Amino acid sequence: MTDSDTTGRYVLRVDDLTAGYGGGDVLRGVCLGVPSGGITCVVGPNGAGKSTLMRCVSGLLKPRIGEITLHGERLTGKSPREILRLGVVQVPQNHSLFRDMTVWENVELGGYILGDRAKVTQRIDAVFDLFPQIADWRSMKAGSLSGGQQRLVEFARALMLEPTLLLLDEPSMGLAPKILKTVFDAVREMNTQGGTTILLVEQNARAGLRLSSHGVVMENGTVRLSGTGREVLEHPEIGALYLGGAVRESLSLPGRYFLRATVRPSPMGTMTRSTRSSAAAWSLKSRMAITTRLSLPASITRPCENVLSTMINPPGLVRGTTSRQ
């Protein structure tokens, strides 16, 4: 593929990016592309470097090594204002509206660098056409809105500049479950109706990947997997380790035991294993050991090698009470 082909396909390219804080690297050789006209969703556990990546793209954090380009133009080394003028607009993770100002005033501020009053009015009309409910709130104080409503106003404000690339950092953060659909529908509308290319970081991995045309999984500051949103969502290893899914395989123990085993990710980074049979139900933390290795694919086994060791018998099993294999 030629450079021109790559440039035409991707709005944003990140190549060999290394960055961090206080002398410590959070990102380590990150490489990814954001295809034009789609939604790219970055998922991964806390501390993977997702928000650090967004800060590098928007110019809020200068990388130590590597390059970021927008349509072939280098962004690394530019100030946040310069990057904003090139069309990269970020909606931060925390709510950022001016609470004592009206919705109209907050949205209007999104076009402050346009410098043309007629253009600002034109953009407000276009944004309100996309989000008509926000037009109904125009005279309300931003602080009187719910968290989900404030998020929609933040989206509207970001669209005032007709962004080349819209960065959304955890848009579902802190929102009630019943509000999430409204927010994700708005993200879809900005892409399909507004034609905006979106780079989305989302902790709600399932919802984010279902929404996206392209998915990226980060772990420990590196890109572990990338593909279409559907490919990433349905990948068995990612489903087990990051999306709260379960990988079920047969576990054969010596003698007359036949159990079903489930591996689930633990919030503390350990792995918890539960088995069910007529004899016992038990769980195992990462510092304990089990009689035999689970019959998992190698790609699943690698991250939890310390767990799947061969030592003591599982507690509570009574010989002769389970079904034969």
C-alpha positions, 0 to 999 in steps of 0.5 A, a space after each residue: 500500500 502506498 503512502 497516498 493510499 494510507 493517507 486517503 484511508 485514514 484520518 489519523 495515524 499513530 506510529 510508534 507512540 511512547 508517552 507518559 508522565 513524570 519520566 514514566 511511560 504509559 504508552 509504549 510503541 502504540 500504532 493505530 489508524 482511525 479510518 475515515 468516516 467511521 467510529 473507532 472504539 478503543 477499549 481495555 482495562 483501567 490503566 491501559 493508556 486509553 485517555 493518555 492516547 487521547 491527550 497526545 492526539 489533542 496536544 495536551 500531552 507531548 509524546 516522548 517518541 513517535 508521530 501522530 498525523 492528521 491526513 498526513 500532516 504532523 500533529 506532534 509538536 503542535 499546540 492544542 490550539 493549533 490542533 483544534 484549528 486543524 479540526 481535532 475536537 475533544 469532548 473530555 471525560 468529565 463534564 465541562 459545561 459552564 453551569 451558570 450559562 445557558 445551553 445556547 451560550 455554551 453551544 455558542 462558545 464552541 464556535 469561538 474561533 470561527 470569528 464570523 458571527 453569521 457562520 456561528 449562527 449557521 453552525 448553531 442552526 445545523 447542530 440544533 437540526 441534528 439534536 432538536 431536543 437541545 434547541 428546546 433547552 436553549 434558555 435553560 441553565 446548563 447546571 440544571 440539566 441531568 448528566 445525560 443532557 449535559 453530555 448531549 450539549 457537550 456533543 453539540 458544542 464540539 460539532 460547532 467547528 465541523 470537526 475533521 476528527 471528534 475525540 470522545 473520552 468515556 462519554 458514558 462515564 457516570 451516567 445512569 444505565 437508562 441514559 446510556 442508550 440516548 448518549 450512544 444513539 447521539 454518537 451514532 447520529 453524529 457519525 451517520 447523519 453528521 458524517 463525523 469521524 469519531 475516535 471513541 474511548 469507552 469503558 462500556 466495551 460491549 456497547 462501544 464496540 457494537 457501535 463502532 466500525 473499527 475496534 482497538 484493544 489496549 493493554 499495558 500501554 500497547 495495542 493488543 488487538 485491532 480489527 472491525 468492531 464486530 471482530 474485536 467484540 466476538 474475539 474469544 480471548 477479548 470476550 473472556 478477559 475484557 468484556 465480562 464474558 466467560 470461556 467454558 471448557 471441560 476440566 477433567 480431574 483424575 478419577 471419576 470427576 467431570 466438571 465444567 469450568 468458567 474463567 472470569 476476569 477479576 476487577 483486581 487483575 486476578 483470575 477467579 475460577 468457578 466450577 459446578 458439579 454435584 460434588 462441589 462449587 468452589 472458586 480459586 484466586 490467583 495465588 492458589 493452585 489447582 490440580 490440573 491445567 484448564 483445557 483453554 486455548 494457548 492464547 487464553 492461557 498465557 495471561 493467567 499462567 501463574 493461576 493455572 499451576 499444578 499443585 493441591 486438590 481443589 477444596 470440598 470435592 467428595 470422591 465418587 459423587 460426581 458424574 463419570 467423564 
